[in-house]
Amino acid sequence: MATITIILVAAFAIDRIVNGLFFLLSFNDDLRPLVTEDAAHPNERASRTRRLIYAMLSGYLGIVIIAGILKVRLFEMTAASALGDARPNALVDTLLTGMILAGGADRLSEILKAYGGASGSEKKSAERPIEITGRLVLDQGRADPASRDQRA
């Protein structure tokens, strides 16, 4: 249970740090289209670039910082009791733990958005007035009821 808690807290920390970096980068006019999502004008290329930057930053934080420097390694924590004296390979354990944390941070971000973590741009788009476009044709028939019976 403690291992799951550590992984969830680390994934949450990675997600918040990466989103905080995106927030800071959004103040730069040149980088703003790459790191912000515009609900009114979705851009597939910008979305892919944002996902790539998110994956690289979260992977770096997970592999280098948390698993490498802080030595929070998933298989070392779980296999310590199961294998006895045998220890898993540190490099493989570091890489896999970092990838699990990066993937967990991405999924955790999606869960947070689903449970009310909508950004300000999504709230603004919901408040826009309804716009109806199309063609309306009015039939100017006679006002007497006899003409209505003849059409039916």
Beta strands, then each sheet from edge to edge (+ up, - down):
end
